[in-house]
Amino acid sequence: MLKRLKHMLIKEFIQLFRDPRMRMIVFGVPVIQMLVMAWALTNDVTNIRTVVLDNDKSQASREMLSKFTSSDYFEVVGYVNSEDEVVWTLDRSMARVALIFPAGFEDEMNAGRTADFQLLADATDSNSTAIVFSYANQIVGNYIFEKQAEIASKAFGAGAAPSMINLETRAWFNPNLESRFFYVPSLIGVMLIVVTMLLISIAVVREKEIGTIEQVMVTPITKIEFIIGKTVPYAIIGFILMTFMLALAIPIFGIHIKGSWLLLYALTGIFLVANLSVALLISTTATTQQQALLTTFFVMLPSVLLSGFIFPIHNMPEPVQYATMLIPLRWYLEILRGIIMKGAGLNAIWPSAVYMTILAFGYLSLAVFRFKKTT
């Protein structure tokens, strides 16, 4: 058995890397894509292009504006003289936000009444707009507190301040709330599923098309040996690819693996088995490479979108949440974030590890059952 497996593995590696360009496609392109997407994917909203319509032109409006511009969030790109100009700039996406100070803004503040001013935002991107509103509320809240403290100090002496409730917040695992610590580990999982599923789903069908698989079928090799011989080389490729991506992500993006490297690689092996088994299932039903490629994309797209990589699973409809339990990537992303960001051990992530193992065993059993050793 071991001798037959050895020859099967050698054949797979020779067949895969016979063309030198394949080495770049398998190892180079996914790493480059991971780096590019890691820089591009972010929830951080900074340097928000802002125009200002100041009808008050007072010290109070200038102070409020300075609070916005002194942060890293808002960048004033121009001043306008009318509301029509505000609409014009927003319509043409020359600015995403407009601050409008009405006449009498300072007078209302000095009289102790509520002083209104307006923030208009381009809400074509609803998530970013919600973040913009959150930033603005925080800036205005801080300004109001400073003004109240100033008034209290003048009225009751230095050191006096209005009564308040102080809420102290602390973000665990990602103190600065940086998106890269969320997206970079997730991108590693996404690249692994893309590369391994595409490679093996096409590899088996390609052998069917050129007729080489018939030469394998007439040998004494069993179904299980054939499946193992097909999956192990691509699992090795997956491990190498993951190592390359981690080797670049750690120094470039400052990612630190806080948990066990051994546990991470062990569970990655289970994840690769699950992906490769799904790809083998696809290859058993496809008769041409085009069919295999299209079917793989149809499987990968919902796998990525419903895995929690982009959209939180708990926000999805309940039936869809149950459907995501059949996606290995969902559990692997929880494992990646747990080990890399939280430093979690098996005692904390064992439910995800168990679900992923069950899926890997189930899909592998289906692949063995569906595969027919015929000449």
Buried (B, 14 or more C-beta within 10 A) or exposed (E): EEEBBEBBBEBBEEBBBEEEEEEEEBBEEBBEBBBEBBEEBEEEBEEBBBBBBBBBEBEBBEBBBEBBBEBEBBBBBEEBEEBEBBEBBBEEEEBBBBBBBBEBBBEBBEEEEEBEBEBBBBEEEEEBBEBBBEBBEEBBEEBEEEBBBEBBBEEEEEEEEEEEEEEEEEEEBBEEEBEBBBBBBBBBBBBBBBBBBBBBBBBBBBBBEEEEBEEBBEEEBEBEBBBBBBBBBBBBBBBEBBEBBBEBBBEEBEBEBEBBEEBBEEBBBBBBBBBBBBBBBBBBEBEEBEBBBEBBEEBBEEBBBBBBBEEEBEEBEEEEBEBBEEBBBBBBBBBBBBBBBBBBEBEEBEEBBEBBBBBBBEBBEBBBEEBEEEE
